Amino acid sequence: MANVSIIGASGYTGAELMRLISAHPDLDLKAVSSRQFCGQPVEQVFGALGGEVTLSFVEPDHESLVKDIDLVFLAVPHQAAMNAVPDLMAAGVKVVDLSADFRIKDASLYEKWYVPHTCPEFLAEAAYGLPEFNRELIKKARLTANPGCYVTSVIMPLIPLLRDGLLQREGIIANSASGVSGAGRKASLNLIHGEVHENFKPYAVAGHRHTPEMEQELSLAAGGEVRLTFTPHLLPMDRGILSTIYAKPADKVSEKEIYVSWEKAFSNEPFVRILPEGRLPATKEVRGTNRVQIGLAKDPRSGLMKIFSTLDNITKGASGQALQNANLMLGMDEGLGLTGLGQTP
């Protein structure tokens, strides 16, 4: 049994972490923090957790968050995470950071897209938390940077194909659509029901912060620079991401070779499902799960490969993947607490 805590538990990712941990056989959730709801019982803020999570929120600097704790989930915004990590490392706890603060390895590139980095000394040490490709690094890590939700949906199907030289590095286009929970649990005019309901729109079209993270990981896989065009969209639903990716195949590469590459990469991966030819992913099939579904279609006119990927942005895109990483860091079966199926209907 391992003791864990959550710093920043009042958002959607924090709530999802509490939901998942409550069903985990070998984790004991000892403390959760929230400045906004400090002193209030968790079930008063998240009624769905009533009877399962009996804790009350504490301040983010409360000693219960680190005392006798094996691992801390940092579910706070960027900048707040980097400010917390040095003290957590000094306290001897392991950390899974759900923010962007330790995903991008180049501090100057991080500053270009976010803010100046206050503890770049931890960038090289942080494991990039995509278990399907970095499992051994994560097992040894003190600090794991949980990937972005859009990033996971885009790079999961592309990494094996670029690694195997099946796609050209130039001209990759990714269009991703996410449910509104991806914007966080906050009051915002563009997220109210009247603005979102029966509406579908792009945003951050001049450059989304997940772009450099995608390019970093894809370039590593390809062994050379990858520049892609990424456009996010907001869907009128709670949760889920569907990514449609357009890529030029390398010379004479067939659809069969794409499937063979995926089979080689994912045949033993419990949370990645490659759909058979003719079937395409759907967000409803992965809702509330830690699964990624991947599909393929080749455009006979343009010759482009159309790659489709779906995941739940709060689960595999955030909290589920964080728990998967925590399991590995704690020497546990990485699937513990994460084996649920999607809902029908």
Secondary structure, 3 states (H helix, E strand, C coil): CEEEEEECCCCHHHHHHHHHHHCCCCEEEEEEECCCCCCCEHHHHCHHHCCCCCCEEECCCCHHHCCCCCEEEECCCCCHHHHHHHHHHHCCCEEEECCCCCCCCCHHHHHHHCCCCCCHHHCCCCEECCHHHHHHHHHHCCEEECCCHHHHHHHHHHHHHHHCCCECCCCEEEEEEECHHHHCCCCCHHHCHHHHCCCCEECCCCCCCCHHHHHHHHHHHHCCCCCEEEEEEECCCCCCEEEEEEECECCCCCHHHHHHHHHHHHCCCCCEEECCCCCCCCHHHCCCCCCEEEEEEECCCCCCEEEEEEECCCHHHHHHHHHHHHHHHCCCCCCCCCCCCCCCC
